[in-house]
């Protein structure tokens, strides 16, 4: 991928709220996204993440508060005047156009000369690794190829902001992982301000400079992936991002403990289930104190339901007292 200079802008939401009918879907929200940053809005369905994205895009107007790009107040500007690029789960491509024609569409609307337009299209298709597909019809493409076209079309006009709403949800797991890696490399190369909506924590961890975990219309925590995972601000964040175990007053992640002989541990319990997942094993235990916990263990350990084991927790507790 060739580096580009399409640097974005700082985005600021100041005390933004949103209702649909009598239901408030976004509580008063303040959020600043740095120029060139990739911010992921993460949370369950109905938490307000897509509404926040649509306020940034100009597809919805806040009931109160304002939206700024750098120092410009864009609260009242519709999407066509904000110079943002959008990528959706549904691709939203023109089926009667070729790949190249789809990517060129926004450039043509903006009045770019044909020769310049052709060069830009070639550059974009190369950047998303589908150059040989330029003349192919959209109906001849796989889901992953369609999403690459959608990405190329979104960034071709050099938008100030790139917005992605659950772009990988419709793809199978293996393709999703491949495209996720390619999107990450693309975003790093062009340096554009990006807001990415997902309910998938693996996507969030892989792509984000920072993650805003949302719950019931509020930002429950804003931080780097490591901060969100190891220093959750509250019980919701701790349980939504990863798995949280609680035993004897200690909180720990599944990978932060090991099994030992029962006589060698202060904590002991019984294996209730063990699932081999290839590169690791997911083991469920019922502790003597009644707690049910989950461990992530090396794949070669042989464990059977009913087996009695001891538990040793590594000296790496979660650094939050709120969860």
N, C-alpha and C positions, 0 to 999 in steps of 0.2 A: 504494500500500500504506500502510495506516495504521500508525504506529509503535505498538509495544506495550511493556510493561514486564516481559516474561517473562525477566528476567535469570537466568542460570544460576549454576552453582556451580563451584568449583575442583575438578578431578579429579586425584587423585594415585595412581599405581601405584608400589608400593615393592617392588622385588626380586621381581616376579611371574614365575613360570615355569609352563609347561604341557606335559604329555605326552599323547599319544594312543597308548595301548599302550606300546611301548618307544621310540617316536619322540618326541624333544623338539621341539615345534613353536615354543616360545617360550623363548628363553634368559633368564636373569635380567634383568629389564627395570625400569628406573626412568623414570618419565615424569610430568611435571606439566603440566596443561592449565589455563590461566588462566580465571577466570570470564568468560564472554562471548566467549571466543576460538573461532575456527574452526580446528581442527587437522585436517589431512588425513594419513591413513596411506597412503603410496604405496609400491608395490613390485610385483614379479611374482607370479604365482600361487605359493602355497605358502610365502610369505615370513613369514607370521605376522600379517599386518595384520587379517584377519577374526577370528582368535583373540583378538587384543588388543581389538577392538571387543566381542566377546562376553563377555570378562571385565568390561569396563566396564558392559555391559548387565545382567549377572547371568545370562546364558544358559549360561555356563561358570564354574566355580570354579577359581581358580589352585591349582596343586599346592603352591606356597609363595608367600609374600609377601602383600600386602594391597592392597585398593582402598578409597580414601576419597573421599567427596564433602564438600568443605570439611573439617571436623574429624571427620565421622562415618565410622566404619569400616563399610563396606557389603559387605565381602568375603563374608559368609555370607547376605546378603539375596538372595532370588530377584528376578527382573525385576519382578514385580508389586508389589513393595514399594520399589522404587528410584525410582519416578516418572520414568521415562525414556520418550521417544518414539522409535520406530524406523520407518525407511523402508527397504524392501527392493527389490531389482531386480524381484522378482516381484509387487510391489504389495500382495499379501496382503489384498485387499479382499473384502467379503462380496458375492457376486454377486446374492443375492436381495434386497439392500437398494438403495435409491436413493442418490444422491450425498450428500444431506443426512443420510440415516439412517446412512450409513457414518461421516460426520464426527461425528455425535451419539453414536455408540455408546459411546465411552469416557466421555463426560460422563454418559450415562444410568447406566452401571455405577457411577459415583461418586456417584450420587444427586442430581445437579443438577436443580433445578426446571425444569419444561417450558419456561416463559417465558424463563428465563435460558439454558437450553440452546439454544433457537431463536435468541436474540440472538447467542450465541457462534458458532453454526454459520454464521449470515449473515456475521459478522465474518470468520471464517476463509475462507469461500468467496470473499468479496470480496478478501481479502488475497492469495489465490493465483490470482485473476482468473478464477474459474469460477462466479460468482454465478448466471448464467442457467441453469446446468446442475443446479441443486439437486434438481429432481424427476426427473432422468433416471436410467435404469437403468445400472448399471455396465457391462453388456454392450453398451451403445450408445456407449461412450466410446472415443476413440483412446488409444494408449499414453501420450502426453504428458498427456492429460486425466486418465487413471487415476493417473499419478504425482503430479499436482497434488492429487487427492483424498487420496492417501496422505499427502502432506505436511500437508494441512489436518487430517486425522484425528490425525496424530502430535503436532501443536502445540496442538490445541484444548484439551487438559486442562492446559495450562501446565506442561509437564514441566521438571524441573531440567536435563535433558540431552537433546539431540537427536542420534540416531545414524543415520547413513545408510550402507548397505552396497551399493556399486555401483549407485546408484539409476537411472543413465542408460544403463547398458550395453545394454539391450534396444531403445533408441530409435535412429532413423536420425540421421546426422551433423548435419543441419541442425536438426532438432528438439532434439537433444542440446545444441547450442550455445545455442539460444534458452532452453531450460529452465535450463541452467547459469547464464545471466545472471540469470534471474528468481529462482533459488534464492539466488544471491549477494545480490541486493537484499533478499530476504526475510530472510535471516540477519542482514544489517546492520540491518534495521529492528527486529527483535525482540531482538537482543542476547543470544541464548541460547548457552550453551556447546554447541558442536557438534563431533562427531567424524565424519569423512567418509572412507570407505574407497574407494579407486580404484586401478586400474593405469594410468590415463590421465593422463599428465603435464600435458596441457593443462587438464584439469579441476582438477588439483591447483594449478597456477599461478594459475588464475582465481579459485579459491574460498578458498584458504588464507591465514590470518594467518601460520601456520607449517606446515611440512611435516616429517613424520617419514618419511624414506626407510628402508624395511625390507629386510633381506637375510638369509635363512637364520635367521629367528627373532630377529634383533637389529635395533636401530635403528642404521643405518649413519651417519645424520646427521640432526640436528634443527635447523631454521633457517627463516628467511623464504624465500619463493620466490627472491628475488634472491640470497641467500646460497647456496642450494642450487645455483643455476644458475652463478653466477660464482665461487663459492668451494667447489667440491666437496671433501669431506673425503678421498675416496679414489677409486680408479679405477672401482669399481662405481657410485658416485653419478654420477661424471662421464659414464660411458657410458650409464647408465640414463636420466638426465634430460638430454635433448638429445643432440647428436652431438659427439664430441670428435675433433679432428684432431691429429696429431702429425707435425711436419716439422722436421728439423734441430734437435732439442732444444726446439722451441717447441710449446706446446699452445694451441689456439685453437678457438673455435666457428665453424660454417660462415658466419655473418654477419660475422665479424671479419677478412675478407681480401677482396682484390679482384684482378682479372686486369689485367695490363699487358703491354706488348710484351716478349717474352723478353729482348731486349737491355737492357731497363731494370730488370731484376730480378735479385737474387742467387739466387732460386729459380725453377726452371722445370720444366715438365712437359707432358703431353699430355692433351687432353680424351678421356675414354673414353666418356662418355655425358652427355646434356643433356636434362632433362625440363622442359617448360613447364607450370607449375602455376597460371597465371593471374596472381596478384599477385607471384609470384617465379619464379625458375628454379633448379632443383636440378641442380648440375653436379658430375660426378665427374671427378677428375683422377688420373693416375698420374705421380707426381713422378719426376724424374731419379734420385733416391736410392732409388726403389722403393716409396715410401709411396703408399698409396691414400687420397685425401681427398675430402671432400664440401664444396661451397660453396653458399651461398644468395646468389643474385645478382639484380639487377634484371631484370624480365621481358623487356625489349626487346633485350637483348644477343643477337646471333646467333652461335651456336657450333656447331661440327660435330665429330663424333667424328674423332679423328686430328689435330685442330688443335693446334699448339704454342703455348703461352702462358707468360707469366711470372706469378709470384705475389708479391703484396705483402701482408704480414700487418700489420694495424693495431696500433699500440702499446697494446694493451689485452689483455695475456695473462691467462689464468686465474690467480687469486690463490691457487692451492693448489700445494704442492710434493709432495702425497701422491698425485697422479694422473698 
